């Protein structure tokens, strides 16, 4: 079964802290091992807003937003971030978020992927017969390079021996504490109810 819905497959093709596993925060030459906790990621579109004093905030939408949708959501406090050249608003990007068990922190985190190469690699693995049950495998996410020269890798690995009980305990505790990944769309804390 594909990891990415048919509806948003085209958005993921082409181009190139805390409770979050962020691929861009991995040191060059480093990697992180994780287990997926859900085989249905939250799919959304994201752009960034900035205040006049430099504070930035992500704005997420369930559907590809129009410029008017973005302006309405940002209100008067935020302006849309400009592209690298400073010539136009930064593009809205398709992204996914999925709960994972991070072995380095021994905790449940949210892995958000906006890198199309990683989204497509995870989707490709999900469609291979050997990996039909994505929740039974671990994954190793690696990073090489910096800035525009960054390259990511993602590969499945057998589940670490003896780790399943720790994974299940952490996931149960997180859900019992009110975990709800859909709160990312409203800007609320996905790890606990307000």
C-alpha positions in Angstrom: 0.0 0.0 0.0 1.5 3.4 -0.9 2.7 5.6 1.9 1.6 8.8 0.1 -2.0 9.2 -1.1 -2.7 9.3 -4.8 -4.2 12.8 -4.3 -0.9 14.3 -3.2 1.6 12.1 -5.1 2.2 14.8 -7.6 3.1 17.3 -4.9 5.9 15.0 -3.6 7.4 14.4 -7.0 10.1 16.4 -8.8 12.5 19.1 -7.4 15.0 18.4 -5.2 14.2 19.6 18.5 12.1 19.0 21.2 9.5 16.4 20.1 10.6 16.6 16.5 13.0 14.6 14.3 14.1 17.1 11.8 16.3 15.7 9.0 18.0 19.1 8.4 19.2 19.1 12.0 21.2 15.9 11.5 25.0 16.6 11.4 26.6 16.0 8.0 27.9 12.5 8.0 25.5 11.5 10.7 22.4 9.4 10.8 19.4 8.6 13.1 17.6 5.3 13.5 13.8 5.4 14.0 10.7 3.2 13.8 7.4 4.4 12.2 4.5 4.4 14.6 1.8 5.0 12.0 1.7 3.9 8.3 -0.6 6.8 7.3 1.2 10.2 7.6 -0.4 13.5 8.0 -0.1 15.1 4.5 -0.2 18.9 4.3 1.1 22.0 2.6 3.3 24.5 4.5 4.6 28.0 4.1 6.3 30.3 6.6 5.3 33.6 7.9 7.5 36.2 9.6 6.7 39.1 11.9 8.3 42.5 11.5 10.6 41.7 14.5 11.9 38.5 12.8 9.9 35.8 14.5 8.9 33.0 12.1 6.1 30.5 12.2 4.9 27.7 9.9 1.4 27.8 8.5 0.0 24.4 7.5 -3.0 23.6 5.3 -4.8 20.4 4.6 -5.2 21.4 0.9 -2.9 23.4 -1.4 -3.8 26.9 -0.3 -4.4 29.9 -2.5 -2.6 33.2 -1.8 -5.8 34.5 -0.3 -6.1 31.4 2.0 -2.5 32.1 3.2 -3.1 35.8 3.8 -6.3 35.0 5.8 -4.5 32.5 8.0 -1.5 34.7 8.6 -3.7 37.7 9.4 -2.1 41.1 10.1 0.7 39.8 12.4 2.6 37.7 9.8 3.9 38.3 6.3 4.8 35.5 3.9 8.5 34.7 3.9 10.4 35.6 0.7 12.4 33.2 -1.5 16.2 33.0 -1.2 16.6 35.8 -3.8 14.1 38.0 -2.0 12.1 38.5 -5.2 8.8 36.7 -4.4 7.0 34.8 -1.7 8.6 31.5 -0.9 6.7 28.6 -2.5 4.2 26.6 -0.6 5.7 23.1 0.0 4.1 19.7 0.3 5.1 17.9 3.5 4.3 14.9 5.6 4.5 14.3 9.3 4.4 11.0 11.0 5.0 9.8 14.6 8.2 7.9 15.1 10.2 6.3 17.9 13.6 7.8 17.9 16.2 5.4 19.2 18.7 8.2 20.1 16.2 9.8 22.4 14.2 6.7 23.4 11.1 8.7 22.8 8.1 9.4 20.5 8.8 12.3 18.2 7.2 13.7 15.1 9.2 13.4 11.9 8.3 16.1 9.4 9.5 15.6 5.9 9.5 18.3 3.3 12.4 16.9 1.3 10.8 15.4 -1.8 13.6 12.8 -2.2 12.9 11.4 1.3 9.1 11.4 0.9 9.5 9.6 -2.4 12.0 7.1 -1.0 9.7 6.2 1.9 6.8 5.9 -0.5 8.8 3.6 -2.7 9.8 1.4 0.2 6.2 1.2 1.2 5.3 -0.4 -2.1 7.9 -3.1 -2.0 6.4 -6.5 -1.0 9.1 -7.2 1.5 8.2 -4.1 3.5 4.4 -4.4 3.3 4.2 -3.8 7.1 6.2 -0.6 7.5 5.6 -0.7 11.3 7.7 -3.9 11.6 10.9 -2.2 10.3 13.4 0.4 11.5 14.7 3.1 9.2 18.0 4.8 9.1 18.0 8.4 7.9 21.4 9.8 6.9 22.7 13.2 5.8 25.8 14.3 3.8 26.8 17.8 3.0 25.4 21.2 4.0 23.2 23.9 2.5 22.3 23.4 -1.2 24.8 20.5 -1.4 22.8 18.4 1.2 22.0 14.8 0.3 19.8 12.6 2.4 19.5 8.8 2.4 16.9 6.6 3.9 17.1 2.8 4.2 15.1 0.2 6.0 16.7 -2.0 8.6 15.5 -5.0 10.6 13.9 -4.0 13.9 16.5 -3.7 16.7 16.4 -6.8 18.9 14.5 -6.3 22.1 13.2 -2.8 21.1 9.6 -3.6 20.3 8.4 -3.5 24.0 10.1 -0.1 24.5 8.5 1.2 21.3 5.0 0.0 22.3 5.3 1.5 25.8 6.5 4.9 24.6 3.7 5.0 21.9 1.0 4.0 24.4 2.2 6.6 26.9 2.3 9.3 24.3 -1.3 8.5 23.1 -2.5 8.3 26.7 -1.1 11.8 27.2 -3.3 13.1 24.4 -1.0 12.8 21.3 -2.9 13.9 18.2 -0.7 14.7 15.1 -3.6 16.5 13.4 -3.0 19.5 15.8 -0.1 20.4 13.6 -2.7 21.8 11.2 -4.1 24.2 13.8 -0.8 25.3 15.3 -1.5 23.5 18.6 0.7 21.1 20.5 0.3 17.6 19.0 1.8 16.0 22.1 -0.9 17.0 24.6 -4.4 18.4 24.6 -4.7 22.0 25.4 
